Amino acid sequence: MGMRWRIGDGKSINIYNENWLPGRGSAKVVSLHVHALEGAQVAALINPDTRTWNQNMLQQHFLSFEANRYKLLCEEENASDASSSDSLKQDIFWRCIWKLCILNKIKLFLWRACSNALPTKENLKRRKILDDAKCSACLSAQENTFHAIWSCELLHHIWNPCFNWIRTKHPLIQDVQELVDLVGQRTGNLELLAVVAWFIWNHRNQLRLNEKGLASDKIFQAAKLHLSKF
């Protein structure tokens, strides 16, 4: 069948002479050639304003099974464009993290938090290391990453001095990456968010191991002091 073209605006692909149809079967058009479309490009079948197929032309000049394949092609193009867009957004997001003016170990922590790669109780239960994933602090929710460093009710007093606006304006956030992305776009406090989250995670681990650590009401100021010395 040969290689299939990526359509784009269709201006570089001949309707009848190129391999451009998706799916199984011939990649070339097998419908009877229409004199008016001889030598024409695929762009002639696309509405330039809406960038959608001209359905009337497809139904009039092409076999029904080929018209259906045009629909499939449109879906593939949209999925590919969305995938490329998502990939670019992710690349920008990770670059933003690695450029933060904080210790590399905190950058790594933030990357793991955004990737759901921290050893939270929920993740440990999923790996069958623990039987119970309930938060040891509040005893009322499962300890996933978002809960462990942000949404646990016992953490609110730590975050409120600088980040209470997030709970007020964006109460439905449920994801660490979404949280980081929001702070990165709206304020210049992403370094502070990362350091506070890192202190909170260490504090949680110390409690789990019954080790004496920093009191929770001292975490925010300790994080600010750490950041000022970096």
Steps between C-alpha positions, in 0.01 A plus 500: 500500500793735555526785743194708584516879509412713799226724362544838672325755278501254206668741259793271420310173440340400172154348550537214253874439475625492862480243781310695764192307612514348853393156616513164326484469123642712223653827612407648163149610400325222305178689426441593138698809411302818457620727221460811717737351761769369265829652609336658805648490848335362815454862610214517248304262725553706815303805611775764552299687763407209727786266398247217474416272208250624242242230567288580193798456270606176670151349470465612139834389357628213717390152596337476842777292657759759394289782639507314834878474479521877464321526833758262650778711355360812664485322837862382463619850411323652800638234735852553367473878538371461855782258584763739362348788693493300825861391447610861451315613813662223704843593370450864600370391840803282580744765378334745736565265792865434414567874469380579854756659732485226763708198597510223242362253754191720540460523122515121491247478782263732312542299181419179690199663664364616164561153357329324794830325573528573873466206743163614634289249689268470203790414270643257754163330533477472123836322506365276782756630749229642728148381571358838601544828311318723750681823588676459836450867580132575439378137496220601264633465146727289284859623493566570136759755386259792480362428846845447654641836398196723447143400576526333842301722736790502746716678240270797436661720764839444334388606152259779594752784552588513130285254307151525648384663175525161330248339734271801462514546123579145388339264753459215249870442432585137572839455334853605599605582145194719456585675827860561397395619155249743650751652742764519227267694271337733752774592747875509551476264796565165336834462681327565832226249418762237418703556817195506728373178340843341552501599869147362539595169340806465726288588803245234405773238467647594838162452664460166328836385639427648846794736462510841660481773242399858439162601640245544223436865591870571436514347151398802295753733661770233482432460129522875441827514693641209300404671175656831604835328560509320167 
